[in-house]
Amino acid sequence: MEPAGRPGELPEELRRRLDAVFGDVLPSTTSDEREPEAPERDPDADLLADRPPHHDRGA
């Protein structure tokens, strides 16, 4: 016997009403199944932009 509450067990009318209220809660694919997205910015750019003024001076 399958556990209660599985999406396949819901009547179609109830499922449509739930989808109308809550929308698509879970994506159809997980992040490891999708192609990685290119970062919009260099990850180190924020760190380099936030360094103190004396950082670039030679000692």
Order of alpha helices (4+ residues) and beta strands (2+ residues): alpha-alpha
